């Protein structure tokens, strides 16, 4: 018995539509966060007129900042090696797919520091209420200086985790279990790095969240825009 148009099930959204939905929903949530004023509420839980007690703590500075940076470089080096000799679970990917993974990751790692060079927003530890000289100005107040050194938006350190979102896109069709594990690790480390930088007074929570959104959107856009180029080569043989 054939289904009438009214009784047919709704079409399943394409992967591109689902990715777009995630990007838009996350954007709306970020804009709501910016409007909430919770950035200052959170940093005030860690800082006072004498500064931030966690600024030079072994956990926040040593493990999560310096250690996180070293881990990011190690993973990036592994992706570079992966171009010539596929590492598990990337053995199911073609060489072009591995090149896409590496190139998109590189773009994500570079975009946050590039934006920061033009940012007039100063870090929380530069605010007068935390011992500095700046006043709080929204990063949306373009062209308005806050009296501090600026160069703090978005979070460059969070990119040491969120910059690797491309792995989720590269693996989710060929190795879904590994893709989920990769995504979980990126989100967990990005959250940990963001908390550490906020506790140190180096960034607001929004700086971390925007870095995550920018890297995810860039990875998603690159994945869909370059699909035909990636599919131009067969999967590489297992090593």
C-alpha positions, 0 to 999 in steps of 0.5 A: 500500500503506497503512502499518500503525501500527507502520510509520508514520513518527514524527510531525514535532514541531510548531514549538512543541514544538521551541521548548519542547525548545530552552528546556528543554535550554538551562535544563538546560545553564544549571543545570549551568553554575551548578553547575560553579563555572566563573564564578569560574574564568573571571573569575579569568583576567581579574582579580586583587587589583589589579582588572581590566585590561580594565575601562576598555580601549577595546575592552571599554568603548568599543567593546563596551559603549558602542558595543554600547549605541548599536547596540542603541538604533539597532536599536530605533529601526529597529524603531520606524520599521518599525511605520509603514513596513516595512523589508526583509525585514519587508515580508512581515509584517503590521502586527500581526506588526511590532507583536508584534516591537516589543512583544516586543523592548521587553519583553525589553529591560526584563526584565533591568534589572527583575530586577536591581533586586531582585538581591542579587548583586554584580558580580565587581569588587566581590569582595574578591579583586579589590579590593572588599569582597564575598564570592562568593555564588550568585545562587540564594542568595535573600535572602543578601547578599554584602557588596557593592552587589548589583544585578548579576544578570542582565546588562543589557548582554547584553540589548542583543543578546539582547533582539532574539531576537524578530526570529528568531521574526518572520521565520523563517516568511516570510523564513527566510534573513533570520531565520537571519542575524538569529539569528546576529547576535544570538548573535554580539553577545550572546557578544561583549558577554558576554565584554566584561563578564566581562573588565571584571569587570562580570558573570559568564558565567552572568549573560549566559547567563541573560539570553539564556535569559530573552529567548529564552523570553519571545520564544518564549512570546509568539510562540506565545501571541499567534499568533491575535492576530497572524493577525488582520490580512493581510500589509502591502503592499510599499513 
